[in-house]
Amino acid sequence: MLQNLLEGKRGIITGALDENSIAWKVAVKAVEQGAKITLTNAPVAMRMGAIQKLAEQCNTIVIPADATSLEDLEKLYTDSMDHLGGKLDFVLHSIGMSPNVRKGKPYTDLNYDFLQKTYDISAVSLHKMIQTAYKLDAVNDWGSFLALSYIAAQRIFPDYGDMADAKSLLESIARGWGYHYGKKSKVRVNTISQSPTKTTAGSGVGGFDAFFDYADMLSPLGNASSEACANFCVFMFSDLSRMITMQNLYHDGGFSQMGIAPEIVTQFSEK
Ligand SMILES: NC(=O)c1ccc[n+]([C@@H]2O[C@H](COP(=O)([O-])OP(=O)(O)OC[C@H]3O[C@@H](n4cnc5c(N)ncnc54)[C@H](O)[C@@H]3O)[C@@H](O)[C@H]2O)c1
């Protein structure tokens, strides 16, 4: 295993809610690899308290910020640069929430006020995070922004509801900013399309457990764990991935390339 891949780098990790969160694992691995980080989450998530435990483990501070608020984001960058002692090298966007999915509203009966919130929290927040950094000149040349996505951006997963459209928008925003920030100062912007993962956000989608097992069976490598995702994020923040930008990268054990697997055929043959 390579060591100190992020030595000398500074970053912001959003979205660590509890120990199951993908962002939690990324924070721990980034620090293990030599990075200095700040943590952030929505002010409401602070009440749960778990993030303070992570902050102690990572020897850092938590800066509350609603990712839809430009004011909060500006403070997040200025406070992070103050605390870490300079400009940033990486930012993880690990934020998703759909009021429609949460309240059981199907794709065929969306509440459009909720839809705006889904887009704002789950996709436009990436635009806001990057635009705020761009205007503040808060990121060093060759810096790396990463956002977590899901294959429902390309294929239909009916229970994923309006989050599918939010993920399509998220991936498009990553391409847009990948161009503009890349031209300005070689800053890279990518999305990682992760396997189903047992977290608060993941488990909120209808039929999650059955689908998790299905994806695990279909993927030749099985579902990618959150620890494996964190390793991939570390690589994407590191200088080893310098020429990768504007991509949506599947991290799914091969799921996205599969049609059918014999194990699934067998299950249906037994009926
Ligand atoms: N779990 C999965 O199956 C899976 C699969 C692919 C992609 N993803 C994506 O991974 C990312 C992280 O989700 P997770 O699965 O670790 O679940 P999680 O519930 O642990 O993380 C989601 C985070 O979003 C934060 N958040 C919500 N609204 C916010 C706001 N307004 N401002 C700031 N933060 C806000 C929550 O507090 C939480 O920490 C999400 O983008 C999710 O869509 C998850």
PDBQT file of the ligand as one rigid body, heavy atoms in Angstrom, charges set to zero:
ROOT
HETATM    1  N1  LIG A 301     -25.345   4.972  -0.081  1.00  0.00    +0.000 N 
HETATM    2  C1  LIG A 301     -25.434   4.670  -1.361  1.00  0.00    +0.000 C 
HETATM    3  O1  LIG A 301     -25.969   3.608  -1.742  1.00  0.00    +0.000 OA
HETATM    4  C2  LIG A 301     -24.845   5.604  -2.375  1.00  0.00    +0.000 A 
HETATM    5  C3  LIG A 301     -24.547   5.123  -3.672  1.00  0.00    +0.000 A 
HETATM    6  C4  LIG A 301     -24.035   6.027  -4.621  1.00  0.00    +0.000 A 
HETATM    7  C5  LIG A 301     -23.851   7.364  -4.270  1.00  0.00    +0.000 A 
HETATM    8  N2  LIG A 301     -24.152   7.794  -2.999  1.00  0.00    +0.000 N 
HETATM    9  C6  LIG A 301     -23.973   9.208  -2.670  1.00  0.00    +0.000 C 
HETATM   10  O2  LIG A 301     -22.980   9.344  -1.669  1.00  0.00    +0.000 OA
HETATM   11  C7  LIG A 301     -23.168  10.604  -1.037  1.00  0.00    +0.000 C 
HETATM   12  C8  LIG A 301     -23.071  10.424   0.468  1.00  0.00    +0.000 C 
HETATM   13  O3  LIG A 301     -24.158   9.672   0.948  1.00  0.00    +0.000 OA
HETATM   14  P1  LIG A 301     -24.022   8.472   1.996  1.00  0.00    +0.000 P 
HETATM   15  O4  LIG A 301     -24.547   7.262   1.311  1.00  0.00    +0.000 OA
HETATM   16  O5  LIG A 301     -22.684   8.437   2.612  1.00  0.00    +0.000 OA
HETATM   17  O6  LIG A 301     -25.159   8.849   3.074  1.00  0.00    +0.000 OA
HETATM   18  P2  LIG A 301     -25.166   9.841   4.333  1.00  0.00    +0.000 P 
HETATM   19  O7  LIG A 301     -26.611   9.975   4.682  1.00  0.00    +0.000 OA
HETATM   20  O8  LIG A 301     -24.248   9.350   5.375  1.00  0.00    +0.000 OA
HETATM   21  O9  LIG A 301     -24.604  11.230   3.757  1.00  0.00    +0.000 OA
HETATM   22  C9  LIG A 301     -25.423  12.217   3.136  1.00  0.00    +0.000 C 
HETATM   23  C10 LIG A 301     -24.986  13.534   3.750  1.00  0.00    +0.000 C 
HETATM   24  O10 LIG A 301     -25.604  14.666   3.118  1.00  0.00    +0.000 OA
HETATM   25  C11 LIG A 301     -25.696  15.642   4.148  1.00  0.00    +0.000 C 
HETATM   26  N3  LIG A 301     -26.584  16.747   3.770  1.00  0.00    +0.000 N 
HETATM   27  C12 LIG A 301     -27.906  16.677   3.487  1.00  0.00    +0.000 A 
HETATM   28  N4  LIG A 301     -28.394  17.916   3.245  1.00  0.00    +0.000 NA
HETATM   29  C13 LIG A 301     -27.335  18.785   3.361  1.00  0.00    +0.000 A 
HETATM   30  C14 LIG A 301     -27.187  20.193   3.213  1.00  0.00    +0.000 A 
HETATM   31  N5  LIG A 301     -28.225  20.980   2.897  1.00  0.00    +0.000 N 
HETATM   32  N6  LIG A 301     -25.959  20.750   3.415  1.00  0.00    +0.000 NA
HETATM   33  C15 LIG A 301     -24.891  19.970   3.742  1.00  0.00    +0.000 A 
HETATM   34  N7  LIG A 301     -24.966  18.624   3.876  1.00  0.00    +0.000 NA
HETATM   35  C16 LIG A 301     -26.179  18.042   3.696  1.00  0.00    +0.000 A 
HETATM   36  C17 LIG A 301     -26.244  14.840   5.319  1.00  0.00    +0.000 C 
HETATM   37  O11 LIG A 301     -26.189  15.510   6.562  1.00  0.00    +0.000 OA
HETATM   38  C18 LIG A 301     -25.355  13.613   5.252  1.00  0.00    +0.000 C 
HETATM   39  O12 LIG A 301     -24.176  13.781   6.018  1.00  0.00    +0.000 OA
HETATM   40  C19 LIG A 301     -24.519  11.142  -1.530  1.00  0.00    +0.000 C 
HETATM   41  O13 LIG A 301     -24.288  12.052  -2.587  1.00  0.00    +0.000 OA
HETATM   42  C20 LIG A 301     -25.177   9.901  -2.063  1.00  0.00    +0.000 C 
HETATM   43  O14 LIG A 301     -26.182  10.179  -3.018  1.00  0.00    +0.000 OA
HETATM   44  C21 LIG A 301     -24.635   6.940  -2.046  1.00  0.00    +0.000 A 
ENDROOT
TORSDOF 0
